[in-house]
Amino acid sequence: MNQAVSAFGAEASPREFLMTQADFDRIVRIAHETTGIVLSDHKKEMVYSRLARRIRRCRMSSFAEYLAVIGKDPDETNEFVNALTTNLTSFFRENHHFEHMLATSLPELAKRNAGTRKLRVWSCAASTGEEPYSIAMMLKEFGFDRSWDVKLLATDLDSAVLDTARKGIYNEDRVRGMDPKWRDKYLTRGADGQWSANADIRSLVSFKRLNVLEKWPMKGQFDIVFCRNIVIYFDKDTQRVLFDRIANQMAKDAWLYIGHSETLHRVTERFEGHGQTVYRKIK
């Protein structure tokens, strides 16, 4: 092991891999360029812990050796992004958003879009699938008939969590806090104790990898957008650009749901508030 003089002080306790301040600064720069995430100094321990696993798996001896690969090897660059991405999620997290969908946004959109009978929803940070499947449950619960064209796009930067999301299989602990009326109606418990998303909600969701800071392939406009717990990692300028792009991708009077610790104050004037972290596009 290395007795490292590192980003953590003059002399750090023994660590498996050396990570200098220069290494950390480079990680910060690469992370911001590739994901928009802003890593402050208090994230050093988290960065070390997550990337040390990759260095170990790659059979390398230092952060400098590992960082020399990033940018040259697309697969490992993707793993670098996956390692730094936080994927905390759960079914019906911030439940008031789903209650608002069922009581307000979906009934309104059903009337407004009665002519086209088309509905488009985007989950920007799908993670392991709990958010988009929760949205899909509300879409099914509302009861759009077969004449409606209803589609839900679920995207995430992390390709690994999207693989989990596509399978739609969850351990008991992932559904423990879920309301049994939704769990038992839209998930099926297997003999192994795992729960699987039923075909009727899986059929609504398309999972795609997407970096929200890069070019978007979507052509049409969305009626509902869930952009939750993403922009807390971005600086204000990045937030302004992102929400402007999101507004451009939304239909007139479309609904936006953001995370409980996020705000649009001094970020954009293209939405108006309609309760706790619920917004409607106004321009």
N, C-alpha and C positions, 0 to 999 in steps of 0.2 A: 504493500500500500504506500501511497505518497503522503508525506507530511507536507501539506500544501500551504504555500503562501498565496492566498486567494482573494476573491472578491468579498470575503466575509470578515477580513481583518488582517492584521499583520501576520499572525500565524494561526491557521485553523487547526482544528482537531484532525486526526488522521482520516483521510478520505480515500475512497477507492480510486477516484479519478481527479486529476488536477483541473480546476476551472478557475482561470484568472479573471481579473476585471475586464481585460481585453476580450476574452472569450464571451463573457456575459454581455458586453456591449455589442458584440457581433450578433449574438443570439437576439438581442433586442431589435437590432436593425433588420435582420432577416425576418423575424416574426412580424414586424410592422409592414415590411414591404410585401410579404406574401399573404398576410391575413388581416392587416389593419389593427391587430391587437397591440396595445401599448403595455409593455411590461415595465413596471417600476422596480426600484431596488428591493422593495420588501417581498418581491416574487422570486428572489434568488434561490431560496431553499426549495420552492416548488419546481423551478426550472431544473435545478440540479437533480432532484429526485426523479423527475419524469424522463429527462434525457439520459441519465445514468443507465436506465434500463435499456435504452437503445444502444448505447455505447457497449454495454455488456453483451448484448445480443449480437452486435456486429463484431465482437472480439477485438475491440480497439482499446487503446491504453490511455487516451486523454480526450478532453473536449476539443482541443486544437485539431487532433487527427480526425475526429468525427466531423467537425465543421468544415474541414477541407473537402468533404464529400458532398455536403449540402449545396445544391445548385447544379452539381455535375451529374448526380444520380437522381433522376425524377422519382423513382420508387422510394428512395430513402428520404428525399425532400418531403414527399407525401407523409411518410412515417413521422418525420420531424413535426410537421403541422399537426398530425393526429395526436402526438404526445403532448403538445402544448395546449390543445383545445379542451376546455372544460365541458363535460357532458352530463351535468346534474339535471335530472328530469324525473317526472313521475306522471302517472295517469291523472288527468284533471288537476294538474298543478295550477294554482291560482283559479280556483273553481268558478269564481264570479264571472270570468270570461265566457265559460261554457254556458252558464245560466243566462248570460246576456244574449248569447247566440240563439239559444232556444226560445227565449221570451221576446227578443227585440229584432236582432239583425236578420235572422232567417225569415220570420213572418213578413218583414218589410221587403226583403229581397224577393220573396216568392211573389208578392204583388207587383213589384217594379219590373221584374223580369218575366212576367207571365207571357208576354208576347214572344220572346225568344226561347223561353223555357230552358235557359242555360245558366249555370252557376259555376264560378271559378274561385277556388280558395288556395291560398299559398301559406304553407308553414315554412318559414325561412330557416329555422334551426331545429330540424327534425330529431336530431340526436338518435337515440335508440328506438324511436318510433312512438313513444307514449303520447306525445303531443298530437301528432297527426291522427293516430288511431282514436284519441279522445274526440278530436274534431269530427272524424268520420262517424263516430257513434251519434253525435248530435245531428249530423246530416241525415242519418238513417232514422233517428228518433223523430225528426220533424216530419218525415213521411213524404218526401218528393216521390211522385209516381214515376213509372217507367218512361213516360213521355219526356221527362226532364233529362238534360245532359249535365250531370254533376260530376266535376272532377276536382281532385285535391292534389296539388303538387307539394311534395315534401322534400326539402333540400337541406344539405348540411355540407360543411367544409371537410368533415372527417369521414373518410371512406370506410373506416372500420366500423363505426357505429351504424352507418347506413346498411352494412351487411347484416347486422343484428336486426335492424328495423325491418328489412325486407322479409326476414324469416318470421317475424311477428310472434316469437316464442319467449315467454318470460317466466322466471322463477317465482315461487310463491311470495317471496319478500317484495317483489316489484308490484304486486297487486294487492298487498295486504291492506293498504289504506284506502283502497278503491271502494266506492259505494257498491254493495253486492247487487243492487238492481241493474247497474250497468255491466258489472263484471260477468254476472251469470247470463245476461242476455247476449252479450257480444264477444265473450271469450269462452273457450272450452278447456276444461281441465283434463289433462291426459293421465294415463295410468302412472306415469313417472312423476306426477305432481306439478308438472309445468303447465302453464296456461298459454293457449294459442289464440291469436286473433281470428275470428270467424271470417269465412270467405266474403260475406256480404259487406264487411267494412274494408277488408283488404282490397277488394275490387275497386274501391273508390280512390285509392292512393297510388301515386306514382312517385317513387323515390329516385332522386337524382343528386349527384355530387355537384355542388356549386359554391364558389367563393363569391360572396355578395359584393366584394369590391372589384371583381373583374367583370367582363362583358357578360350580359345575360342573354340566353338564347330564347327566352319567352317572347312571343309575339302579341298575344292577346292581353286583355286587362283583367284584373282580379276584383272580385266583389268583397272579399274578406282577406285580410293579411294578418297573420300572427308573426310578429317580429319581436320575440320576447327573449330577454337576457342575452342579447348580442351586443348592443351598443355600449353596455357598461365597460367593455374592453377597449372602446375606441375614443380618440380625442374628439373634441367638439367639432372641429373642421370635418373630420371623417363622418361624424354623425350627420352633419348638415348635408353633405353630398349624398349619403345613403338614403336619408328620408326624402330628399328631393327626387331621387331615382325611384323610390318606392311609390311616391305620389304619382309620378308619371306612369307607373305601371298599374295604377288602380283606376277603376271606373268612377264615374261621377257619384258622389255621396257614398262611396264604399267605406267599409269599416276596418279600423286598424286596432289591434290589440298589442300592447307592449308590456314589458316586465315590470314587476312591482317596485323595483328600485331604479327605474328609468323614467325619464321625463322628456317632453318635447319643448319645454320652456327654454327660450332663447336658442332653439335648434331649428325650428321651422314654423311658419305661419300658415301652412297649407292644410292643417287639420284643426278641428275644434274638439274640446273635451266633452265627453258624455259620460261622466262618472269615473270611477277608479281605473286609471290606465286604459280607458276605452276612448277611441277617437273616431271622428268621421272626416273624410276628405272634403274640404270645402273649395279648394282651388288647385 
